[in-house]
Amino acid sequence: MGSLPDAPSVVLAAITLAAILFLVEVALPTFGVAGLSALALVVLGYAVAAEQDHPWWPLLLAAAGVCLWAVLLFARRTSTWGQNAAAGLFVSGGVSYGVVAADPLTVLLALAAGAALFFSFRPLLARTTRLYDMPQQLGMEALIGRSGVAARWEADAGSVRLDGSLWNARSRSPITTGDEVVVVGYAGLTVDVALRQQRRSFVSS
């Protein structure tokens, strides 16, 4: 590890990349890929820092800043105070680490990384908000609004074909086999449907 050039800057670079990946893991569904990569970079940064003769504790401030950003992302809050505090903690930790290591490159990297994380927070938050506000994509909830065809119908119940699959269905409106229907609700594994042209009146009732 001691043969790495500019070791303090290597440590901070690893921590910065880990921070980015960690925030991505919080904001987006990466199924642990970004989170595990962030953990690997933290381990690398710690291994390099442990080989140096200067204190690495200032990096705990940078870690606190990343944690604060993560909390804001998770809560989907655009707190100006929180963003400024997170950026201040990260920059303070990185700059202090560069100062105690007497490495100007690390100080510059801390300033640049803090600014990059600060200005990328809002786009990442916006992406997170859009993702969480998307309609349910799994389970019965995802069927609401889907169109299908009544495959078999008797009285007020039967089966409908939705995206190639047959579902038990019921309806309060008259339906015959072959009619185009739309899903307006569900109960258990049975979907509530209405004739497509009658959907608006069904929902308003």
C-alpha positions as CSV (number, residue, x, y, z in Angstrom):
1,M,0.0,0.0,0.0
2,G,2.8,2.4,0.8
3,S,4.0,2.3,-2.9
4,L,0.8,4.0,-4.0
5,P,1.4,7.6,-5.1
6,D,-0.3,10.4,-3.3
7,A,-1.8,7.9,-0.8
8,P,-3.9,10.5,1.1
9,S,-5.6,11.5,-2.2
10,V,-6.1,7.8,-3.0
11,V,-7.9,7.4,0.3
12,L,-10.1,10.4,-0.3
13,A,-10.9,9.3,-3.9
14,A,-11.9,5.9,-2.6
15,I,-14.1,7.5,0.0
16,T,-15.7,9.9,-2.5
17,L,-16.5,7.1,-5.0
18,A,-17.9,5.1,-2.1
19,A,-20.1,8.0,-1.1
20,I,-21.5,8.4,-4.6
21,L,-22.2,4.6,-4.8
22,F,-23.8,4.6,-1.4
23,L,-26.1,7.5,-2.2
24,V,-27.0,5.8,-5.5
25,E,-27.9,2.6,-3.5
26,V,-30.2,4.7,-1.2
27,A,-31.8,6.5,-4.1
28,L,-32.2,3.8,-6.8
29,P,-32.9,0.1,-6.9
30,T,-29.5,-1.4,-7.7
31,F,-30.2,-4.6,-5.7
32,G,-27.1,-4.1,-3.6
33,V,-24.6,-3.7,-6.4
34,A,-23.8,-0.1,-5.7
35,G,-23.8,-0.7,-1.9
36,L,-21.4,-3.6,-2.1
37,S,-19.1,-1.6,-4.4
38,A,-19.2,1.2,-1.9
39,L,-18.3,-1.1,0.9
40,A,-15.3,-2.5,-1.1
41,L,-14.1,1.1,-1.7
42,V,-14.4,1.9,2.0
43,V,-12.3,-1.2,2.9
44,L,-9.7,-0.1,0.3
45,G,-9.6,3.4,1.6
46,Y,-9.2,2.2,5.2
47,A,-6.4,-0.2,4.2
48,V,-4.5,2.6,2.5
49,A,-5.1,5.0,5.4
50,A,-3.9,2.4,7.9
51,E,-0.5,2.4,6.1
52,Q,0.0,6.1,6.6
53,D,1.6,7.9,9.5
54,H,-1.0,10.7,9.8
55,P,-4.4,10.6,11.5
56,W,-7.4,9.5,9.4
57,W,-10.1,10.5,11.9
58,P,-11.1,13.6,10.0
59,L,-12.6,11.3,7.4
60,L,-15.3,10.5,10.0
61,L,-16.7,14.0,9.4
62,A,-16.9,13.3,5.7
63,A,-18.7,10.0,6.5
64,A,-21.1,11.9,8.6
65,G,-21.9,14.3,5.7
66,V,-22.6,11.3,3.4
67,C,-24.9,9.8,6.1
68,L,-26.8,13.1,6.3
69,W,-27.2,13.2,2.5
70,A,-28.5,9.6,2.6
71,V,-31.1,10.5,5.3
72,L,-32.3,13.4,3.1
73,L,-32.6,11.1,0.1
74,F,-34.4,8.5,2.1
75,A,-36.8,11.1,3.5
76,R,-37.1,12.8,0.1
77,R,-36.4,16.2,1.6
78,T,-34.9,19.2,0.0
79,S,-33.7,20.9,3.2
80,T,-31.3,23.6,2.2
81,W,-29.9,23.6,5.8
82,G,-29.4,19.8,5.6
83,Q,-27.7,20.0,2.2
84,N,-25.4,22.7,3.4
85,A,-24.6,20.9,6.6
86,A,-23.8,17.6,4.7
87,A,-21.5,19.5,2.2
88,G,-19.8,21.3,5.1
89,L,-19.2,18.1,7.0
90,F,-17.8,16.3,3.9
91,V,-15.5,19.2,2.9
92,S,-14.4,19.8,6.5
93,G,-13.4,16.2,6.9
94,G,-11.7,16.0,3.5
95,V,-9.8,19.2,3.9
96,S,-8.8,18.5,7.5
97,Y,-7.5,15.1,6.3
98,G,-5.5,16.7,3.6
99,V,-4.1,19.3,6.0
100,V,-2.9,16.8,8.6
101,A,-1.4,14.8,5.8
102,A,0.3,17.9,4.4
103,D,-1.1,16.9,0.9
104,P,-2.4,19.9,-1.1
105,L,-3.8,17.5,-3.7
106,T,-6.1,15.9,-1.1
107,V,-7.3,19.4,-0.1
108,L,-8.2,20.3,-3.7
109,L,-9.9,16.9,-4.2
110,A,-12.0,17.4,-1.0
111,L,-13.2,20.8,-2.3
112,A,-14.0,19.5,-5.7
113,A,-15.7,16.3,-4.4
114,G,-17.8,18.3,-1.9
115,A,-19.0,20.6,-4.6
116,A,-19.7,17.7,-7.0
117,L,-21.8,15.9,-4.3
118,F,-23.6,19.1,-3.3
119,F,-24.7,19.9,-6.9
120,S,-25.6,16.3,-7.8
121,F,-27.8,15.9,-4.8
122,R,-30.9,17.7,-6.2
123,P,-30.9,15.7,-9.5
124,L,-30.5,12.5,-7.6
125,L,-33.3,13.5,-5.2
126,A,-35.5,14.3,-8.2
127,R,-34.8,10.9,-9.7
128,T,-35.6,9.2,-6.4
129,T,-38.9,11.1,-6.0
130,R,-40.0,10.1,-9.6
131,L,-39.1,6.5,-8.8
132,Y,-41.1,6.4,-5.6
133,D,-44.1,8.2,-7.2
134,M,-44.3,5.8,-10.1
135,P,-47.4,3.5,-10.0
136,Q,-47.1,0.2,-8.3
137,Q,-45.4,-2.2,-10.7
138,L,-45.9,-5.5,-8.8
139,G,-48.9,-7.3,-7.3
140,M,-52.6,-6.8,-7.8
141,E,-52.2,-3.0,-7.6
142,A,-50.3,-3.0,-10.9
143,L,-53.4,-4.4,-12.7
144,I,-55.5,-1.3,-12.1
145,G,-56.0,0.6,-15.3
146,R,-55.0,-2.4,-17.5
147,S,-57.2,-3.2,-20.5
148,G,-58.3,-6.7,-21.4
149,V,-61.0,-8.9,-23.0
150,A,-63.8,-10.8,-21.3
151,A,-62.9,-14.4,-22.2
152,R,-65.9,-16.0,-20.5
153,W,-68.8,-14.3,-18.7
154,E,-72.0,-15.3,-17.0
155,A,-74.2,-12.9,-15.1
156,D,-71.9,-10.6,-13.1
157,A,-68.7,-12.7,-13.0
158,G,-66.3,-14.6,-15.3
159,S,-62.8,-14.4,-16.5
160,V,-60.8,-11.8,-18.4
161,R,-57.6,-12.0,-20.3
162,L,-55.0,-9.4,-19.3
163,D,-51.7,-9.4,-21.1
164,G,-52.1,-13.0,-22.0
165,S,-53.1,-14.2,-18.5
166,L,-56.6,-15.3,-17.4
167,W,-58.0,-13.7,-14.2
168,N,-61.2,-14.2,-12.3
169,A,-63.3,-11.1,-12.6
170,R,-66.5,-9.5,-11.5
171,S,-68.4,-6.4,-12.6
172,R,-71.3,-4.2,-11.7
173,S,-72.0,-3.4,-15.3
174,P,-73.4,-5.7,-18.0
175,I,-70.7,-7.5,-19.8
176,T,-70.7,-10.2,-22.4
177,T,-67.9,-12.5,-23.7
178,G,-65.6,-10.6,-26.1
179,D,-66.2,-7.2,-24.6
180,E,-63.2,-4.9,-24.0
181,V,-62.9,-4.2,-20.3
182,V,-60.6,-2.2,-17.9
183,V,-59.6,-3.2,-14.4
184,V,-60.9,-0.7,-11.8
185,G,-60.1,-2.6,-8.6
186,Y,-59.6,-5.9,-7.0
187,A,-60.5,-8.1,-4.1
188,G,-58.1,-10.9,-3.2
189,L,-57.2,-12.5,-6.6
190,T,-60.4,-11.4,-8.3
191,V,-60.3,-8.2,-10.4
192,D,-63.2,-5.7,-10.6
193,V,-63.7,-4.7,-14.2
194,A,-66.0,-2.4,-16.2
195,L,-66.7,-1.9,-19.9
196,R,-63.9,0.3,-21.2
197,Q,-66.3,3.0,-22.4
198,Q,-68.1,3.0,-19.0
199,R,-64.9,3.3,-16.9
200,R,-65.5,6.9,-16.0
201,S,-69.0,6.5,-14.7
202,F,-68.0,3.4,-12.8
203,V,-65.2,5.1,-11.0
204,S,-67.4,8.2,-10.2
205,S,-70.1,6.0,-8.7
